[in-house]
Amino acid sequence: MNISKEIMGFRQQRATELLLIESVIKRVLGNGIKTDPILKAVKQLKDETFIPTLKDGTQKPEFWGYEIEDFSIPVATDRHVRPKGITNLEMILNMKVVANSAEWVTLSDPLLEMHFNVVVRGVGEEMYYLCFHVDRHDLSQVTTEPHPVYHLQYVVNPYKASDFNYGSVLQIDTPRIMHYPMDFILGMGFLTSNFFPMAFECLLDDGTFTNLYKEYQERLWKPFVHSLADHWPFDKDNIVWKPISTLCPFMI
């Protein structure tokens, strides 16, 4: 399956943006951060023989995307951590996005598949976990429950161990909490602002990160928010819920 020069140019641009973010991350979070997972994603984007595949096996030349596996950063926010005595908090991200290049500058959803899986683990008397994921629901699947296309769910047994000690925790599939879509760049803003806020402030002071962060908000969040807003007619001049940062602290 041949990929046109135009689409490869598009993919090269996305790869360049990930490389820029990789450089910023090393500068802000320190050289101890292993950025190999980002570089592997860059390699996928640059590979003319690599076309992302959807779960149903669909492949098209206009598809682009990447996977990030086992990318870890330290957790600096540990207020009210329970149980007491937990140390060495670490966050591990595994994610995948598949998107349609033809929808990148439209108000349609450019993403076809998205998995954003986070495990926060800490060491105490045993290993403890805080886990959640943000997914894109496959709209071809029939469900009997409310299923926002982009949703966040918490998980307590991240590795599906049969002997996992659930303690007094109850886990069920619901609620699926409506969430906005994310790629790696938007995801770094979301994760650092929640788990490493000092690093998030440093990222916002970096012009390279800020410019890309705004650009990806325009491409992924704007279609999402405009589609919600279109449910009701409104007059922009009469919007009084300001500033926007009180609604979404990650918006810049």
C-alpha positions as CSV (number, residue, x, y, z in Angstrom):
1,M,0.0,0.0,0.0
2,N,1.6,3.2,-1.2
3,I,1.6,6.4,0.9
4,S,1.6,9.6,-1.0
5,K,4.3,12.2,-0.6
6,E,1.7,14.6,0.7
7,I,0.7,12.3,3.5
8,M,4.3,11.3,4.3
9,G,5.1,15.1,4.6
10,F,2.1,15.3,7.0
11,R,3.5,12.4,9.0
12,Q,7.0,13.9,9.0
13,Q,5.6,17.1,10.5
14,R,3.9,15.1,13.3
15,A,7.2,13.3,13.9
16,T,9.1,16.6,14.1
17,E,6.6,17.8,16.7
18,L,7.1,14.7,18.8
19,L,10.9,15.2,18.6
20,L,10.5,18.8,19.8
21,I,8.4,17.6,22.7
22,E,11.0,14.9,23.5
23,S,13.7,17.6,23.8
24,V,11.5,19.8,26.0
25,I,10.7,16.9,28.3
26,K,14.3,16.0,28.8
27,R,15.1,19.7,29.5
28,V,12.2,20.2,32.0
29,L,12.0,16.8,33.7
30,G,15.7,16.0,33.6
31,N,18.0,13.8,31.7
32,G,17.1,10.9,33.9
33,I,13.8,10.6,32.0
34,K,14.0,7.8,29.5
35,T,12.5,9.1,26.2
36,D,13.2,6.0,24.1
37,P,9.4,5.3,23.9
38,I,8.9,8.8,22.2
39,L,11.7,8.1,19.8
40,K,10.1,4.8,18.8
41,A,6.9,6.6,18.0
42,V,8.8,9.1,15.9
43,K,10.3,6.2,14.0
44,Q,6.8,4.8,13.3
45,L,5.7,8.1,11.9
46,K,8.7,8.3,9.6
47,D,8.5,4.7,8.4
48,E,7.0,4.6,4.9
49,T,6.2,1.0,5.3
50,F,4.2,1.5,8.5
51,I,0.5,2.1,8.3
52,P,-1.5,2.0,11.6
53,T,-4.1,-0.7,11.7
54,L,-7.5,-0.4,13.4
55,K,-8.8,-3.1,15.7
56,D,-11.0,-4.5,12.9
57,G,-8.0,-4.8,10.6
58,T,-8.7,-1.7,8.5
59,Q,-5.7,0.0,6.9
60,K,-5.7,3.1,4.7
61,P,-2.8,5.2,3.4
62,E,-4.3,8.3,4.9
63,F,-4.1,6.8,8.4
64,W,-1.4,8.0,10.7
65,G,-0.6,7.3,14.3
66,Y,1.9,5.8,16.8
67,E,2.3,3.9,20.0
68,I,4.1,4.9,23.2
69,E,5.0,2.0,25.4
70,D,6.1,2.2,29.1
71,F,6.9,5.9,29.2
72,S,7.5,6.7,32.9
73,I,7.9,10.0,34.8
74,P,8.1,10.6,38.6
75,V,5.0,11.7,40.5
76,A,5.6,14.8,42.6
77,T,2.0,15.2,44.0
78,D,1.6,12.9,47.1
79,R,-0.8,14.9,49.3
80,H,-3.3,12.7,51.2
81,V,-1.7,9.5,49.8
82,R,-3.1,6.4,51.3
83,P,-2.1,4.0,52.8
84,K,0.6,5.9,54.6
85,G,4.2,5.0,54.1
86,I,4.1,4.8,50.3
87,T,7.2,6.0,48.6
88,N,8.8,6.2,45.2
89,L,5.6,7.1,43.3
90,E,6.0,6.6,39.5
91,M,3.6,7.0,36.6
92,I,3.7,4.7,33.5
93,L,2.0,5.7,30.3
94,N,1.0,3.3,27.5
95,M,-0.9,4.8,24.6
96,K,-1.9,4.5,21.0
97,V,-3.5,6.8,18.5
98,V,-4.7,6.2,15.0
99,A,-6.1,9.2,13.1
100,N,-7.2,10.3,9.6
101,S,-4.9,12.9,8.1
102,A,-7.8,14.2,6.0
103,E,-9.6,15.4,9.1
104,W,-6.7,17.2,10.8
105,V,-7.8,20.7,9.9
106,T,-11.6,20.2,10.0
107,L,-14.2,20.3,12.9
108,S,-14.7,16.6,12.6
109,D,-13.1,14.1,14.9
110,P,-9.7,13.3,13.4
111,L,-9.1,10.3,15.7
112,L,-10.2,6.8,14.7
113,E,-8.8,5.0,17.7
114,M,-7.3,6.2,21.0
115,H,-6.1,4.4,24.1
116,F,-4.4,6.3,26.9
117,N,-3.6,4.0,29.8
118,V,-1.9,5.3,33.0
119,V,-0.6,3.3,36.0
120,V,0.6,5.2,39.1
121,R,2.4,2.8,41.4
122,G,4.1,3.3,44.8
123,V,6.0,1.1,47.2
124,G,4.8,0.5,50.7
125,E,4.4,-2.8,52.5
126,E,3.5,-4.0,49.0
127,M,3.1,-2.5,45.6
128,Y,0.1,-0.1,45.4
129,Y,-1.6,1.1,42.2
130,L,-3.8,4.0,41.0
131,C,-4.9,3.3,37.4
132,F,-7.1,4.8,34.8
133,H,-7.5,5.0,31.1
134,V,-9.0,7.4,28.6
135,D,-10.4,5.6,25.6
136,R,-12.2,6.2,22.3
137,H,-15.3,3.9,22.2
138,D,-15.8,1.9,19.1
139,L,-19.1,3.2,17.8
140,S,-19.8,0.1,15.9
141,Q,-20.2,-1.9,19.1
142,V,-23.6,-2.1,20.7
143,T,-23.8,-1.2,24.4
144,T,-26.7,-1.1,26.9
145,E,-24.9,1.6,29.0
146,P,-24.3,5.3,28.3
147,H,-21.0,5.2,26.5
148,P,-19.4,8.6,25.8
149,V,-17.2,8.2,22.7
150,Y,-14.3,9.6,24.8
151,H,-14.4,8.5,28.4
152,L,-12.3,8.0,31.5
153,Q,-12.5,4.9,33.6
154,Y,-10.7,3.9,36.8
155,V,-9.1,0.4,37.1
156,V,-7.8,-1.2,40.3
157,N,-6.2,-4.3,38.9
158,P,-4.1,-2.9,36.0
159,Y,-2.4,-6.2,35.1
160,K,-5.5,-8.4,35.5
161,A,-3.7,-10.6,38.0
162,S,-5.9,-13.5,39.1
163,D,-4.6,-13.3,42.7
164,F,-5.0,-9.5,43.0
165,N,-5.9,-8.4,46.5
166,Y,-9.0,-6.1,46.1
167,G,-9.3,-5.4,49.8
168,S,-12.5,-3.4,50.3
169,V,-12.4,-2.0,46.7
170,L,-15.3,-2.7,44.4
171,Q,-14.7,-2.5,40.6
172,I,-17.3,-2.3,37.9
173,D,-17.3,-0.9,34.4
174,T,-19.3,2.2,35.2
175,P,-19.2,5.2,35.5
176,R,-17.6,6.1,32.2
177,I,-16.8,9.7,32.6
178,M,-16.9,11.9,29.5
179,H,-13.5,13.2,28.7
180,Y,-11.8,15.1,25.9
181,P,-9.5,13.3,23.4
182,M,-5.8,13.2,23.9
183,D,-2.6,12.4,22.0
184,F,0.8,12.4,23.6
185,I,1.3,16.1,23.6
186,L,-2.0,17.0,25.2
187,G,-1.5,14.0,27.5
188,M,1.7,15.4,28.8
189,G,-0.1,18.5,29.8
190,F,-2.9,16.5,31.5
191,L,-0.5,14.2,33.4
192,T,2.1,16.8,34.5
193,S,-0.6,19.3,35.6
194,N,-2.2,16.6,37.8
195,F,0.8,14.6,39.0
196,F,3.8,17.0,38.6
197,P,2.4,20.6,38.7
198,M,5.8,22.3,39.0
199,A,6.9,20.5,35.7
200,F,3.6,21.7,34.1
201,E,4.4,25.3,35.0
202,C,7.9,24.9,33.5
203,L,6.4,23.4,30.3
204,L,4.1,26.4,30.0
205,D,7.1,28.7,30.2
206,D,8.7,26.9,27.2
207,G,7.6,28.5,24.0
208,T,8.0,25.3,21.9
209,F,5.7,23.3,24.2
210,T,3.2,26.1,24.5
211,N,2.9,26.6,20.7
212,L,2.4,22.8,20.1
213,Y,0.1,22.4,23.1
214,K,-2.2,25.2,21.7
215,E,-2.0,23.7,18.2
216,Y,-3.1,20.3,19.3
217,Q,-5.9,21.8,21.5
218,E,-7.1,23.4,18.2
219,R,-7.0,20.1,16.3
220,L,-8.4,17.7,19.0
221,W,-10.3,19.7,21.6
222,K,-11.9,22.4,19.4
223,P,-14.0,19.9,17.4
224,F,-15.0,18.1,20.6
225,V,-16.1,21.3,22.4
226,H,-17.7,22.9,19.4
227,S,-19.8,19.7,18.8
228,L,-21.0,19.9,22.4
229,A,-21.8,23.6,22.2
230,D,-23.7,23.1,18.9
231,H,-26.4,21.2,20.9
232,W,-27.7,24.6,22.0
233,P,-27.9,27.9,20.1
234,F,-25.8,30.6,21.9
235,D,-24.6,34.1,21.6
236,K,-20.8,34.3,22.2
237,D,-21.1,37.8,23.5
238,N,-23.3,36.6,26.4
239,I,-21.1,33.9,27.7
240,V,-20.3,34.8,31.3
241,W,-18.6,31.8,32.6
242,K,-15.1,33.2,32.6
243,P,-12.2,32.7,32.8
244,I,-12.0,29.5,30.9
245,S,-9.3,28.2,33.2
246,T,-11.9,27.7,35.9
247,L,-13.6,25.2,33.7
248,C,-10.5,23.5,32.3
249,P,-7.1,24.4,33.9
250,F,-5.3,22.6,31.1
251,M,-6.6,25.0,28.4
252,I,-4.2,27.7,27.3
